[in-house]
């Protein structure tokens, strides 16, 4: 993980010595999620035509939450980002540099 973060994204992490590293914790949360247990995944598997609308709904909710946190910063203490989207947003921040 250290090599990927350093070489691909230019992020200096020390995940082997720092167990409280946010990238390590979020990546562990990403891999801990069982996709078959998520209701919207089950619904999209049952009715495949709903997969695209459910995808847009999920990302729209995440975007609304991010905008609310930007407008009202203290909401960041109460609204957590989905781990997958947190990683995507951090990588996007690095790409935008």
Secondary structure, 3 states (H helix, E strand, C coil): CHHHHHHHHCCCCCCCCCCCCHHHHHHHHHHHCCHHHCHHHHHHHHCHHHHHHHHHHHHHHHHHHHHHHHHCHHHHHCCCCCHHHHHHHHHHHHHHC
